Amino acid sequence: MIEFHLDPHSGLAPYLQIVRQVRQALLLGLLSQGDQLPTVKDVVAKVAINPNTVSKAYRELEHLGLAAAKPGVGTFITQSLGQASLADHGPLQAALRDWLEGARAAGLTEPGIEAMFHNTFSENSEEE
């Protein structure tokens, strides 16, 4: 089951951080159709967040067609976004880990690494 983590410095609303984490888990194959999301009560207990914020995130996931609430039972994933599981991308993930270690060794901080990634990703997307 997914465990949510909130970053107060991200500049992204907490409910959108939850939505983003579910989408990423779906893309990576960590969540798939039929999987149950943690209950609002469980998320509130582990993340120290307002229950309305979690409910808003789950409603947004429903609006996006990614989840559906079953009253009295929970909220469940309704579709998958990834074609392969994270395990299928092991060599790629290992290469990324190596690159991150090199970036940190070169003195890049997390914001610098993110900026470099987004810049490179944008440049690559424009070429296609």
C-alpha positions as CSV (number, residue, x, y, z in Angstrom):
1,M,0.0,0.0,0.0
2,I,1.2,3.5,-0.8
3,E,2.5,5.7,2.0
4,F,2.2,9.5,1.4
5,H,4.8,12.0,2.3
6,L,4.2,15.8,2.2
7,D,6.9,18.4,1.5
8,P,6.0,21.7,3.0
9,H,8.6,23.4,0.8
10,S,7.4,22.1,-2.5
11,G,5.1,25.0,-3.3
12,L,2.4,22.4,-4.3
13,A,-0.8,22.2,-2.3
14,P,-0.9,19.1,0.0
15,Y,-3.9,17.6,-1.8
16,L,-2.0,17.9,-5.1
17,Q,1.0,16.3,-3.6
18,I,-1.1,13.2,-2.7
19,V,-2.6,13.2,-6.3
20,R,0.9,13.4,-7.8
21,Q,2.2,10.6,-5.6
22,V,-0.7,8.3,-6.7
23,R,-0.1,9.2,-10.3
24,Q,3.6,8.5,-10.0
25,A,2.9,5.2,-8.3
26,L,0.5,4.2,-11.1
27,L,3.1,5.2,-13.8
28,L,5.7,3.2,-12.1
29,G,3.5,0.1,-11.6
30,L,3.6,0.4,-7.8
31,L,-0.2,0.7,-7.8
32,S,-2.6,-1.0,-10.2
33,Q,-6.3,-1.4,-10.8
34,G,-8.1,-2.8,-7.8
35,D,-5.5,-1.7,-5.2
36,Q,-7.0,0.1,-2.2
37,L,-5.7,3.5,-1.1
38,P,-5.1,4.1,2.6
39,T,-8.2,5.3,4.4
40,V,-8.5,9.0,5.1
41,K,-8.1,8.1,8.8
42,D,-4.8,6.2,8.2
43,V,-3.4,9.1,6.1
44,V,-4.3,11.6,8.7
45,A,-2.7,9.6,11.5
46,K,0.6,9.0,9.5
47,V,1.0,12.4,7.8
48,A,-0.6,14.8,10.3
49,I,-2.9,16.4,7.7
50,N,-6.4,17.7,7.8
51,P,-8.9,14.9,6.8
52,N,-10.6,17.4,4.4
53,T,-7.3,17.7,2.5
54,V,-7.1,13.9,2.0
55,S,-10.8,13.8,1.0
56,K,-10.1,16.5,-1.6
57,A,-7.2,14.6,-3.0
58,Y,-9.3,11.4,-3.3
59,R,-12.1,13.4,-5.0
60,E,-9.6,14.7,-7.4
61,L,-8.4,11.2,-8.2
62,E,-12.1,10.2,-8.8
63,H,-12.5,13.2,-11.1
64,L,-9.5,12.1,-13.0
65,G,-11.0,8.6,-13.4
66,L,-8.1,7.1,-11.4
67,A,-10.0,6.0,-8.3
68,A,-13.5,5.3,-7.0
69,A,-14.9,5.4,-3.5
70,K,-16.9,2.4,-2.3
71,P,-18.9,3.8,0.7
72,G,-18.0,1.9,3.9
73,V,-15.2,0.0,2.1
74,G,-12.6,2.4,0.9
75,T,-11.1,4.1,-2.2
76,F,-9.8,1.9,-4.9
77,I,-7.7,2.4,-8.0
78,T,-9.8,2.1,-11.2
79,Q,-7.1,2.1,-13.8
80,S,-3.4,1.6,-14.4
81,L,-1.2,4.1,-16.1
82,G,2.1,2.2,-16.5
83,Q,2.9,-0.5,-19.0
84,A,5.6,-2.2,-16.9
85,S,6.4,-2.5,-13.3
86,L,9.3,-0.7,-11.6
87,A,11.2,-4.0,-11.4
88,D,11.1,-4.1,-15.2
89,H,13.1,-0.9,-15.3
90,G,15.8,-2.0,-12.8
91,P,18.8,-1.2,-15.0
92,L,17.4,2.3,-15.8
93,Q,16.8,3.0,-12.2
94,A,20.3,1.8,-11.3
95,A,21.8,4.2,-13.9
96,L,19.7,7.0,-12.5
97,R,20.9,6.3,-9.0
98,D,24.5,6.4,-10.3
99,W,23.8,9.8,-12.0
100,L,22.3,11.2,-8.8
101,E,25.3,10.2,-6.8
102,G,27.5,11.9,-9.4
103,A,25.4,15.0,-9.3
104,R,25.6,15.2,-5.5
105,A,29.4,14.5,-5.6
106,A,29.7,17.4,-8.1
107,G,28.0,19.7,-5.5
108,L,24.5,19.9,-6.9
109,T,21.7,20.3,-4.3
110,E,18.2,18.8,-4.7
111,P,16.8,22.1,-6.3
112,G,19.8,22.1,-8.7
113,I,19.3,18.5,-9.6
114,E,15.6,19.1,-10.2
115,A,16.3,22.2,-12.3
116,M,18.8,20.3,-14.4
117,F,16.4,17.4,-14.9
118,H,13.5,19.6,-15.9
119,N,15.7,21.7,-18.3
120,T,17.1,18.6,-19.9
121,F,13.6,17.0,-20.1
122,S,12.2,20.1,-21.7
123,E,15.0,20.3,-24.3
124,N,14.6,16.6,-25.1
125,S,10.8,17.0,-25.5
126,E,11.2,19.9,-27.9
127,E,13.5,17.8,-30.1
128,E,10.9,15.1,-30.7
